[in-house]
């Protein structure tokens, strides 16, 4: 006979009536004191068949509600098998409900966590994203998106929107040879396409290691379809396109830029250089050396760390204002721009130093302690009392 553990009994069947009225049984193991409570809890629910039936009825009611909403919103009919379209309808409505609750600010917060390089979305881009995603009629799109977040859907949709616009514009444009610049030292017959779509610079070209090295040096990223940069201020996009075009021309690559002014800047090198190295300030009125997306990141860190009082803090090298001369020398040597707030802080410090009153401290005179023995010995009658008879 098996020996039972203290306080525990072997499993046993408990019979009862479920809340739906059907009879049934349940096999329960565990301490005796809990067994009846577990049985009562089990029979307070529906039996398995009734529970499945209720779940199916609720699912059908929800599906009916979702389908009515889809008609009201004039959403496209989903394509696929009946099971696929039913499942996809439920997923689509859940995502629509999430979109209704999400603001543009909330989306940008989630984008900053999901992809730190992702440029904040504008209201226009957000509206385009919603229109694009709600136009999807393939049931498998929604099924595959069942575990996706709104932020991840936005990023993928943005890539798709840019690619579609690019293709559309390329199809609409006639072949304009004037938009192509051919360098004299041409290294390839293929033309590099440089375009601006939705404030994103997009570049298309075949696989070429020299080309890849150039675009990477200018901080472009590959998304699987084209090279792009979406972190450029919209007021400086023309200069960045011209800078890229200029570098490619000098390397022997033909380029196509549809904008005549930007094309001229690329040809003549008349663009504002992009600065990624800055001297700024901290909240405690010190100087800070900052750089971003820099291929010399490690080198700049090691060199700037040698400046007196330098320490790394919150994405930059902080230096006390007293060492401003070292900072200015470092900035000149390694091509850092001095931000307006840093210039103001340095000028204020210099002005304050010029008004400083310097003092000439006087050392306090020390009291002269005479040596009695020396005085006696140097006197004319230098006879010690101890030596007298």
N, C-alpha and C positions, 0 to 999 in steps of 0.2 A: 504494500500500500504506500502511495506517495505521501510524504509528510507535508502538510500545509504550512505555509509561512504564517507567523502570528499576525492576526488582524486581516488576513487575506483569505478569501475562499475561492474555490474553483469556479469557472464561469458557469452560468446557469441561464436557462431560458425563462423569460418573463412574458406572460401573456396579458393582453389588454385590448382596449378599444381606442382607435385613433379619433381625433377631433372630427373627422369626416364620417365617423360611424362604422368604418370597416375594422374587422378584427385583425389582430396580427400578433407577432411575437418579436422579441429582441433578445439577443444573447449578451449578457453583461458580465464583466469581470471587475474585480476590485474589492475594496473593503466592504464588509456587510452593511455598515452604517450608511454608505452612499448608494448602494445598489437600488433600493426602492426609489430614491430621489431621481436617479438617472432614468429609471423606467418611467416614472411619472412625466419627466421632461420629454421623453421620446414619444409617448402616446398623446401628449398635448398637441402634437403637430399633425399634419396631414400624412396619410400613408404615402408610400413612394409613388404609386400610380396617380393618386389624386394630386400630389405635389407637381408631378410632371405635367399633368393636364392643366393645372392652374398656370404653370410657367408658360406653357404654349399659348393659353388664352391671353395672358398678359402680353406676350410677345406679339401676337396677332393684333391686339388692340394698339400697341405702340407702333407697329408697322403701319397700320391704317392711319394713325395720327401723323406719322412722318410723311407718308405718301400724300396726304391732304396738304400738308405744309409745303411740300415740294411743288405741288400744282399752284398753290397761292403765290409762291416766290418765283414761279415760272422757271424752275430749274430744269435742265435737260434730262430726258429720260435716260436711265442707265442702261448700258449694253452688257449683256452677259446672260448666264443661265438664271433661272428663277431664284435659286438659292443664293447665287452670287449677288443679284440685284437687290434682293431683300436685305441681305447682310450689309451690302454697301450703302443702302439707303439709311440704315440705322447709324452707321459710322459717319456718313456725311452730315446727318442732322446733329450728331454729337459735336462734330467739329464746328458746325455753324453756331451752335449754342456757345461754344468756347470763344468764337470770334466776337459774338455779340457782347460778351463780358469783358473782352480785352481792349484796352485803349492803346494808342500809338506809343505812349510813354512806357506802358508795361511791356509792350513788345520789344522796345529798344533796350530795356533793362535785361530781358531774357536773351536778346541777341548778344549783349556785351558779355554774358556768362558763357553762352554757347560757342561763340567765335569772337575772340578779342579783336581780331582784325576787321570784323564786319563793320562797315560804316553805318551809323544810325539811319533808320528808314525815315523818309519824308512821308507826309500825308498822301502825296500823289503816288508814291511807291506802294504804300499800304493799300490804297484803293485799287491799284493795278493788280496787286497780289490777290485780293479778295475776288475781283472779277475773273482772274485767271483760274483760280482754284475752283470756283463755283461753275466754271464752264466745262469741267471734266465730266465726260459721259461714260468713260470706261469703268465698269464696276471694279476691276482689279486695281485701278489706281487707288480707290478708297479703301479697299481691303488691305493693300500694302501699306496704307497710311494709318492703319488702325492704332498703332503704338507711337506714331510721330507726334511731336510737339508743334505748336503753331510757329515757333521760331524756326525749327528745322524745315518746316514746309515753306516758310517765307524765303529762306535762303535758296532752296532748290527751285522755287517758283521764279525768283529773281534771275537766276541763271537762264532759265527757260525763256523768260520774257526778253532778256537781252539778246539771246541767240535768235529768237523769232524776229525781233525788230531788225537785227543786223541782216538777216537773210532777206527780209522784205525790202529793206533799203538797197541792198546789193542788187536785188532783182529789178528794182525800179530804176536804178541808175544806169544810164548808158555808159558804154566804155569811153571814158574821157582820158585820152593820153596826156592832156595837159595837167591832170591831177597826179601823174606819176613823175617822179624825179629819178633819173638814171645817173649814178655817179660815174666819173670817167674810169676809175679803177674798179669796174663792176666785177663782182665775184660770183654772181648767180643771176639767172634769168627770171627767177621767181620773185614776185613783188610782195613786199611786206605791207599788209593792210593795217592802217592805224585809224581807228574811229572812236567817236565819243557817243555812247549810248546811255541815256539816263544818268549822266554825270559819272559814267564808268568808262575808262579808257580800255578799249579792247584791241588786241593785236592777233592777227591770224597769219601763220606762216608755217612752212614745213619744218620737219625736225632738222635742226642744224646747231651744232654745238657752239659755234661762235655767236650765233643769234641768241641762243639760250643764255650764254654768259652775259651778253649785253643787257637783256631784259631783266635778268636776275639782279645785276648790279644796280639797276634803277628800281628795284623793289617790286617788280611785277610778279604775280602769282599765277599758277596754272590751275584751272578748275576742271580739267579733263576735256575741254572743248577749245578754249582759247586762253591766251595770256591776258591778264587784266590788272587794273588798279582802281579801287573804288574808295580810296581814302584821301583823294586829292580835293582840295577846296575848289568849288566850281568856278571861282574867279581865276584860278591858276591852271585850269585844265589845258588851255591852249599852250602855255609855256611848257607844261610837262610833255605834251604831244610833240612839240617842236624839239625839245631836248632829246627825246627818244629818236625822232626822225634824223636829227643831226648826227647822233652817234652811229646810227645804222648806215647813213650815207658815207660817213668817214670810214666805216668798215667795209664798204663796197656793196651794200645791199640796196637795191631799188626800193623806193617806198611810194605808197599812194596815200595822200592826205587830201580829202575833198575840200577842206576850207583853204582858200587861197592865201589868206593872211597867215595862218599857221604854217602852211607849206613854205611861205617866204621866210618865216622865222627859222624854220628848220634848215633851209638852204644857207642862210646868211648867219646863222648862229646868234640871232637877235632875240634871245629869250632870257627871262630871269632865272638865274640858277636856283635850284631847290636846296634849301638849307635844312639839314637834319641834325645839326649840332648847335646847341644854344647855351649861352650863359644867362641864367634867370636868377630869381631870388627865392628865399624861403620866408615863411611867416615870421621867423625870428630875426629878420634883417641880416641874413647871411647870403652868400652867393651859392649858386648850384649849377654844376655842369651837367647837362642832359644831352643825350643823343638817342636816336631811335632807328631801328632797322638798318644798322650800320655794320658793314662787313668787317670793320676794324673794332668791333665791340670790345673784345677781350684786351686788345692793345690799348685802347683809350682808357679802359678801367685801370690797367696796371700803371699807366703813365700818370693819370690824374691822381691816383692814390699817393703819389710821391709828393704832392703839394702839401705844404705845411698845414696842419689841422684838418686835412681832408678826411672825410668818412662817408661811406655809402649809406644813403637814407632815402627810402621811398622813390626808387627809380632814378637816382642821380647822385653825383658826388658833391656833397655839401662842404663848403670851405668858408671859414670865418672871414668877415669883411676886411679884417686887418691884413689878410694876404691877397688883397685885390691885385697888387702888381704881379704876383705869380700867376694869378688867374688870367690876367690880360695877356701876359707873355705866352701862357699855354694856349689861349684862344687864338692868338696870332699864328703860333706855330702849327696848330692842328685845325685851322679853318673853322673856328666857332664864331657864330654871330652873337653880338651882345644885344640882348633884348632891352627894350626901353626901360623896364623897371630896374634892370641891373645897372644901366647907365646912370639912372637917377640915384640909386643907392650909393654907387661909387662916388658920384659928384658930391652928394651930401656928406659923405664921410670925409672927402678931401677938404671940403669947406670947413667942416668942424675941426679937422686937424690944424688948419691954418689959423683958426681962432684960439687954438690951445695956448695957454700961458705956461711957459716953462719956468721952473724955479731953480734956484741955485742953493741947495741946502747947506747949512754950516754945521760942521761937526762940533759937538759940545766939547770944551776943553776939559781934559782930565786933571784931577787934583794931583799936585806934585807931592809925593811922599818922600821926605828927606830921610837919609840914612844916618842915624845918630852916630854910629861908630865912625863913618866916613868923615863926619864933621869934626869929631874930636881929633882924629888922626891928622887931619889937615891943619889943625890949629897950631899956634906957636908953642903953647904949653901942653902938648899932647901927652899927659901922664894920666894914666887910668887910676881912679881911686883905689881899685883893688890891688895895685902894685905899690901903693905908698906904705911906708913903715907905720 
